[in-house]
Amino acid sequence: MVRLLASEVQQLLHNKFVVVLGDSVHRAVYKDLVLLLQKDCLLTNKQLRTKGELSFEKDQLMMGGELDTLHNRTDYREVREFCSDHHLVRFYFLTRVYSEYMESVLKELQSGNHAPDVIIMNSCLWDVSRYGRNSLSSYRQNLENLFGRMDEVLPKSCLLVWNTAMPLGDKIKAAFLPQKCKGQYPRISVATLKKKVTQANFYSHAEATKHYFDVLDLNFHFRQARKHLQGDGVHWNEHAHRKLSYLLLAHMADAWGVELPHRDPWEPGFEAWESSGQVEERQPQDNIGPQFAQSPPYPFPRPPPLLPSPGLPIRPPPL
């Protein structure tokens, strides 16, 4: 695991359009990426907890949030965007993996001036806890619909990274779980929710793989990191989100054939995380199909490093 500086993240994502789709956990994923594009520091607890604010670290609330009404219903909307001279990062809040709203998001991305280079996505907890007794079967069908539409809409050059849902705590106090769910049956138990999330992760991993999209197994990577969970049992602290950002950035670099700089993996004083050893799927970028060439008997030459040798000026290519 490589610890990256803001200047290196700026280079890796130079002239890239990154889209993050998901719930409040992935809003924090978006926030940490936006922060890391500008500063070598971690999110504050207040930044992690705040939702729908008009501006965060020079980004802009485009829709929903404080521009509308803050609530925890399934029709909550929040669209955020960070734009600099050479970086564009956008976030869409989702409460369901595929819906009329998700279809409108896909159409917006398809018709925009810039096609996304990277899409980072997860939707799970709302799906399996807020849509009635048949939520898991509906989730499976919606996954099929989503990835089928992604195949149709996204350019072959776009890297889609599906994140599995992260582990849950033993006690859950998250506000998005009401006392009564749709259908007016009792609030879902923690044990039932954990079981549903495990099943949902299995389904989403299989469906994404079937369509040759990338999968980053966050449930696996954070399975022994529960002390970094927030008190509500669902959200994670700033250290966990920085590790998550490093995982995502390393995955992107690998997909693009970029060698990252080598240094100590973590900030001084931050404890070591277990090395996962897990191999993540990476989608073929130009020729998606069932047949792949076998690995060559000898490794290819190493790709060029992200940064030039010390002493050389860093000059990103022009737009």
C-alpha positions in Angstrom: 0.0 0.0 0.0 1.5 3.3 -1.1 0.9 6.6 0.7 0.5 9.4 -1.9 1.0 13.1 -1.6 -1.5 15.6 -2.9 0.9 16.6 -5.7 1.1 13.0 -6.8 -2.7 12.5 -6.8 -3.0 15.7 -8.9 -0.7 14.1 -11.5 -2.4 10.7 -11.4 -5.8 12.3 -11.9 -4.6 15.1 -14.3 -7.3 15.9 -16.8 -9.5 13.1 -15.4 -13.3 13.3 -14.7 -14.1 11.1 -11.7 -17.6 10.3 -10.7 -18.5 8.8 -7.2 -22.0 7.4 -6.7 -23.3 6.0 -3.5 -24.6 6.7 0.0 -23.1 8.7 2.9 -20.1 6.4 3.1 -19.3 7.2 -0.5 -19.9 10.9 0.1 -17.0 10.6 2.5 -15.1 8.8 -0.3 -15.7 11.8 -2.5 -14.7 14.2 0.2 -11.4 12.5 0.9 -10.5 12.5 -2.8 -11.4 16.2 -3.1 -9.3 17.0 0.0 -6.4 14.8 -1.2 -6.3 16.6 -4.5 -5.5 19.8 -2.6 -3.9 19.1 0.8 -1.8 16.6 2.6 -4.1 16.2 5.5 -7.1 14.1 6.7 -10.8 14.9 7.0 -12.0 16.3 10.2 -14.8 14.6 12.2 -17.1 17.5 11.4 -16.4 17.2 7.6 -17.2 13.5 7.8 -20.5 14.0 9.6 -21.8 17.0 7.7 -24.1 16.4 4.7 -25.6 18.6 2.1 -23.5 21.7 2.9 -23.3 24.4 0.3 -19.5 24.1 -0.1 -16.7 21.7 1.0 -13.1 22.4 0.3 -13.8 24.6 -2.7 -16.5 22.2 -4.2 -20.1 23.3 -4.9 -23.4 21.8 -4.0 -25.2 21.4 -7.4 -28.5 20.0 -6.3 -30.4 18.8 -3.2 -28.9 19.0 0.3 -29.2 22.5 1.8 -30.5 23.8 -1.5 -33.6 21.7 -0.8 -34.4 19.9 2.5 -32.2 17.7 4.6 -33.9 14.5 5.5 -33.4 10.7 5.6 -36.1 9.6 3.2 -35.4 7.5 0.1 -36.0 10.5 -2.2 -33.0 12.4 -0.7 -30.8 14.0 -3.3 -27.4 15.5 -3.2 -25.1 16.3 -6.1 -21.7 17.9 -5.5 -18.9 18.9 -7.8 -15.2 19.9 -7.4 -13.7 21.5 -10.5 -10.2 22.9 -10.9 -8.1 23.7 -14.0 -7.2 20.1 -14.5 -9.6 18.0 -12.3 -13.3 17.3 -12.2 -14.8 15.2 -9.4 -18.6 14.8 -9.0 -20.7 13.0 -6.4 -24.3 11.7 -6.7 -26.1 10.5 -3.6 -28.0 7.2 -4.2 -30.6 5.4 -2.1 -31.1 2.6 -4.7 -28.6 1.0 -7.1 -31.0 1.3 -10.0 -34.0 3.5 -10.3 -35.5 6.3 -12.4 -33.2 8.7 -10.7 -30.2 6.5 -11.5 -31.3 6.4 -15.1 -31.4 10.2 -15.2 -27.8 10.2 -13.8 -26.7 7.9 -16.6 -28.3 10.1 -19.2 -26.7 13.2 -17.7 -23.3 11.6 -17.9 -23.9 10.4 -21.4 -25.0 13.8 -22.7 -22.4 15.9 -20.8 -19.5 17.7 -22.4 -17.0 15.3 -20.8 -17.4 11.6 -20.6 -16.3 10.2 -17.2 -12.9 8.6 -17.0 -13.6 6.8 -13.7 -16.8 5.8 -12.0 -16.6 4.7 -8.3 -19.8 3.2 -7.1 -21.6 1.3 -4.4 -25.2 1.1 -3.3 -26.3 -1.5 -0.8 -27.4 -0.5 2.7 -30.4 1.5 1.7 -31.3 -1.1 -0.9 -31.5 -4.0 1.6 -33.0 -2.1 4.5 -35.5 0.5 3.1 -37.5 -1.2 0.4 -39.6 -3.9 2.0 -39.4 -7.6 2.6 -38.4 -8.5 -1.0 -35.5 -5.9 -1.0 -32.8 -8.5 -1.6 -34.4 -10.0 -4.7 -35.2 -6.5 -6.0 -31.5 -5.6 -5.4 -30.4 -8.6 -7.5 -32.7 -7.5 -10.4 -31.6 -3.9 -10.1 -27.9 -4.9 -10.2 -28.6 -6.7 -13.5 -30.4 -3.6 -14.8 -27.6 -1.3 -13.7 -24.6 -3.2 -15.1 -26.5 -3.8 -18.3 -27.1 -0.1 -18.8 -23.5 0.7 -17.8 -22.4 -1.6 -20.7 -24.6 0.4 -23.0 -23.8 3.9 -21.8 -20.2 4.0 -20.7 -17.4 4.5 -23.2 -14.9 1.6 -23.3 -12.2 3.9 -22.0 -14.1 4.5 -18.7 -12.9 2.6 -15.7 -15.8 1.5 -13.5 -14.8 0.4 -10.0 -17.6 -1.3 -8.0 -16.9 -1.2 -4.3 -18.4 -3.9 -2.1 -20.2 -2.6 1.0 -17.9 -2.1 4.0 -18.3 -4.1 7.3 -20.9 -3.1 9.8 -20.5 -2.8 13.6 -22.3 -5.0 16.2 -24.5 -2.0 17.2 -26.0 0.2 14.5 -27.4 3.6 15.2 -27.4 5.1 11.8 -30.1 7.7 11.1 -31.1 6.2 7.7 -32.6 3.2 9.4 -36.1 4.3 10.6 -38.2 2.5 13.2 -40.6 1.5 10.5 -39.6 0.5 7.0 -41.6 0.5 3.8 -44.4 -1.9 4.3 -44.7 -1.0 8.0 -42.9 -3.9 9.4 -40.4 -3.6 12.4 -37.0 -2.1 12.0 -34.5 -4.6 10.5 -32.2 -6.2 13.1 -28.4 -5.9 13.0 -28.0 -9.6 12.5 -30.4 -9.6 9.6 -28.8 -6.5 8.0 -25.4 -8.0 8.2 -26.6 -11.2 6.6 -28.3 -9.2 3.8 -25.2 -7.2 3.2 -23.0 -10.3 2.9 -25.5 -11.7 0.4 -25.7 -8.4 -1.5 -21.9 -8.2 -1.7 -21.8 -11.7 -3.2 -24.5 -10.8 -5.8 -22.9 -7.5 -6.7 -19.4 -8.9 -7.0 -20.7 -11.7 -9.3 -22.8 -9.4 -11.5 -20.0 -6.8 -11.9 -17.5 -9.6 -12.8 -20.0 -11.0 -15.3 -19.9 -7.7 -17.1 -16.1 -7.4 -16.8 -16.2 -4.4 -14.5 -13.7 -3.9 -11.8 -14.4 -4.9 -8.2 -12.7 -3.5 -5.1 -13.6 -5.7 -2.1 -13.8 -3.1 0.7 -15.5 -5.6 2.9 -12.4 -7.8 2.7 -9.9 -5.0 3.1 -11.6 -3.5 6.2 -12.7 -6.8 7.8 -10.2 -6.4 10.7 -10.3 -2.6 10.9 -13.6 -2.2 12.9 -11.9 0.0 15.5 -12.0 2.7 12.8 -15.8 2.5 12.7 -17.7 5.5 13.9 -20.1 5.1 16.9 -23.1 4.5 14.6 -21.6 1.3 13.4 -21.9 2.2 9.7 -19.6 5.2 9.0 -15.8 5.2 9.2 -13.2 7.6 10.6 -10.7 9.7 8.7 -7.9 7.1 8.8 -10.1 4.5 7.2 -11.1 6.8 4.5 -7.6 7.8 3.7 -6.7 4.1 3.4 -9.7 3.7 1.1 -8.5 6.5 -1.1 -5.1 4.9 -1.4 -6.7 1.6 -2.4 -8.7 3.3 -5.1 -5.8 5.4 -6.4 -3.5 2.3 -6.5 -6.2 0.5 -8.4 -6.5 3.3 -10.9 -2.8 3.5 -11.3 -2.6 -0.3 -12.0 -5.4 -0.1 -14.5 -3.6 2.7 -16.4 -0.1 1.1 -16.2 1.3 3.8 -13.9 4.0 3.0 -11.4 3.5 4.8 -8.1 6.4 6.1 -5.9 7.7 3.8 -3.2 7.8 5.0 0.4 6.6 4.0 3.8 2.9 3.2 3.5 1.4 5.3 6.3 1.8 8.5 8.2 4.0 8.4 11.3 2.1 7.1 14.2 -0.6 5.4 12.2 -0.7 1.6 12.9 0.0 -0.9 10.1 -2.9 -2.5 8.4 -2.9 -6.2 7.4 -1.7 -6.7 3.9 -4.7 -8.2 2.1 -2.9 -10.2 -0.6 -6.3 -10.1 -2.4 -6.2 -9.8 -6.2 -8.9 -7.5 -7.5 -10.5 -7.8 -10.9 -9.5 -5.2 -13.4 -11.6 -4.7 -16.5 -10.1 -4.8 -20.0 -10.3 -1.2 -21.2 -10.7 -1.6 -25.0 -11.8 -5.2 -25.8 -14.4 -6.4 -23.3 -15.1 -10.1 -24.0 -14.9 -13.5 -22.5 -11.6 -14.6 -24.0 -8.3 -13.2 -22.6 -4.8 -14.0 -23.7 -2.7 -16.0 -21.2 0.0 -14.4 -19.3 3.3 -14.1 -21.1 6.2 -16.4 -19.9 8.2 -13.3 -18.8 6.9 -10.1 -17.3 6.4 -7.0 -19.5 8.8 -4.1 -18.8 7.8 -2.0 -15.8 5.6 1.0 -16.7 7.0 4.5 -16.3 6.9 5.9 -12.8 4.3 8.5 -11.9 6.9 11.1 -10.9 10.1 12.0 -12.8 13.5 11.6 -11.3 14.4 14.1 -8.5 15.5 17.4 -9.8 13.4 17.3 -12.9 10.6 19.8 -13.2 7.0 18.4 -12.9 5.1 19.8 -15.9 1.7 18.2 -16.6 0.8 17.9 -20.3 -1.5 20.7 -21.6 -5.3 20.2 -21.9 
